[in-house]
Amino acid sequence: MSEMTASAPAAQTKKKPGILGGAMIVAGTSIGAGMFALPVYSAGMWFAVSMAMMALVWFCAYSSSLYLTEASLNYKDGASYATIAEDTLGKVGKILATGTVAFVCFILTYAYISGGSSVVGQTLGNTLGLQLGHSGSALLFTLVLATVVIAGSRAVDRVATIMLGGMALTFFGSTSMLAGNASVDTLFPGIGLAEPLPYLWIAIPVLVTSFGFHGTVPSLVKHYQKDARRTRLALLVGTMLTMLVYVVWQLAIMGNVPRDQFSEVIAQGGNVATLISAVGQSTDVSGVEAALMLFGNLALASSFIGVALGLQDLIKDLLKLSDSLVDSAKAAAITFLPALLLCMAMPHGFITAIGFAALAASVFVLVLPALMARVLRQRKIDNGFQTSGGMLRLNFVLGFGVLAVLVEIVHLMGLLPKFG
């Protein structure tokens, strides 16, 4: 069924951008170092159930991006997510939108330092025999990449482009080797449904976070000159590409590392280097651990500079800081020092931090877009586009978002069953 209930605005004379470019923005924003948390959080429910849950989360995340498209079409070009939230949901909406973004950016900055330091430390130890320790590795990782972020968006753009090319090569290289070595018996160990089902709850918010591209939707609407059809297709292709990458990733990891071995990975904190080591110990495929380690370094570095740049810009905006040397130093200190110090105090917090990020991301990705579209529908504003499925689909997505938030709160309280 088409998502369009009315024809898109007439094509403008200016040639509109292609679908693939927008789809790559969606996929590039979603896919990152957080994917290392997916097998760890999915270990309890394992491959088959995790695929079903991922399909459900994809549907909800794609739907919520359409609701945000609905909302964005009512505003002038350049209106941000926070602006739309304030107009539809009031000051509370703006606070939630800004607060969740700030929290996710901060907690992911810490998570990527934690994960990055573990991979950098192991890489230096394996290749050069250097033992920097957790604090030394965290300091090295942060100093090198913070320099890129402080240099500005152009530097980040250039470095990130190179890293993304390397990520693509190492991802496809390592996953093709692992997928070719995957065992059907490892993927489907015959555990039935009763045993893995209790563990699916803990994974829901993290799966939602893995499709967290929604901050780019207003920009995509502007990019496509308010052409709802092209925006919708870019969102569809981008989210499906994201899901395909995650399916291949889960198959490659879970097809080689038996379910019971994840207990040890989780017991050691579930950090990136720990997972990569488990993969290397579970397969005799030559070079796969080195390829995964390189992919991990690039994924964590590129995700870190992207998130840190967003956090630094947000801090400058909130505190009304200029681009002067003094103000830039203040913004950099607020951006990096708290996360670095927290990582030195809690070096193995990658998986825990992803869980905290999932709480705020569930609000940003699912709850707020559905609420904004609901308010605008109540105002009976016709912009020529409305997502199919009526209020039934909208309320389902909203309810699933609320469920994800509640599940993560219960998880953080230690009341959900944990695998391992």
ZIKA-V39725 format. One line per field, one symbol per residue. phi: phi as a letter, one per 40 degrees, with the letter a starting at -180 (. if undefined). A space follows every 10 residues. Layout:
phi->???
//
This chain:
phi->.cccbaccdd cccccccccc cccccccccc cacccccccc ccdccgcccc cccccccddc cccccccccd ccccbcdgcc dcccccccbg cccccccccc ccccccccdc cccccccccc cccccccbgc bcgccccccc dcccccdccc chccccdccc cccccccccc cccccccccc bcbccccbcg cgbcccdccc cccdcccccc bcbccccdcc dcdcfgcccc cccccccccc cdcccccccc cccccbbddc ccdcdccchg cccccccccc ccbbccgccc ccccccdccc cccccccccc cccccccccf cccccccccc cccccbcdcc cccccbcbbd cccccccccc cccccbccdc cccccccccf cbbgaacchf cccccccccc ccdccccccc cccgbbcbch
//
